[in-house]
Amino acid sequence: MILLLLLRVLACTLDFQLHGVQAESNLSSKFQFGSAKELNGVQEHQHEKIVSVSFNGSIHSPRFPHSYPRSTVLVWRLVALEEHVRIQLTFDEKFGLEDPEGDICKYDFVEIEDPIDGTILGRWCGSNTVPGKQISKGNQIRIRFVSDEYFPSEPGFCIHYTILTPQQAELVIPSVLPPSALPLDVLSTTVSHFGTVEEVIRYLEPDRWQLDIEELYRPSWQLLGKSYHHGRKSRGSDLSIMREEVRLYSCTPRNFSVSLREELKRTDAIFWPSCLLVKRCGGNCACCNYSCNECQCAPTKVTKKYHEVLQLRQRTGSKSLQKSFTDVALEHHEECTCLCKGNTEG
């Protein structure tokens, strides 16, 4: 009797352990599947999730349109089944990632790369503007999402993808030539009007300018003699100062001394002081932006200022001099620019 009771207890114990392990395994599988479905990608940036594209679909940040998780790296490679087609990406109007620092997306961002040549089509963050449409050069395109351990934002991003034929892609791509395709003389004139390095790069590469800026200021190893020195570039301040110095000391209003008798064309009087300082345009026009044979520094804003001086005039019928204080009006140039010679009208 006791032996039979022990056998029943042993059987129940084995049955509970067997079913308990199976239930725990099923529950673990559900959690693992749910986690993979939520992330919809991979954590290791050197790996990527292959997405076969034959119809319309979308890729989104985890938990979209709510706050995405921190410390996440997800990579998707979209591959169209037909080789001759193109993939168009359109960002959802709901877009918001952590704000950039100094206009550079350093922390949380979404990045699009063309696998054919490794070109980064753009990197975006913040929430001020929604990124524009992107079209692959071939039948593949890569999307990478990165978030750091701080300050996740919402709603994240959602990218809708669709298939285009080469003919459709040509219609979508704007026909306006990119800046890099312009003649060098035209491009040089346009670039010369910008005030900072950032403005130049933003004009040349409107979609990926942040990446180019980051690359420009990345620390570099410089070979000096037999030793390497690690140097860090400053954020364009030196270039800006050099450009500003050229602007200040080229065609600008400067102090000139003028003879009052010659300036006023007065031969019947003597003035004291005989010369006065006035602002007149001066400096060369080596950086003239006009396509002409000769540029000259010309005033664009002229004002008249009155100066009190001592005037001496010969009295009629007398050898004595008439002395009086008088105001003389002299032109002062307040603003200057370089213009083609013969076209100096302000």
Summary of the structure (lengths in Angstrom):
residues: 346
radius of gyration: 36.8
end to end distance: 119.6
largest distance: 160.5
contacts: 896
relative contact order: 0.09
helix: 26%
strand: 37%
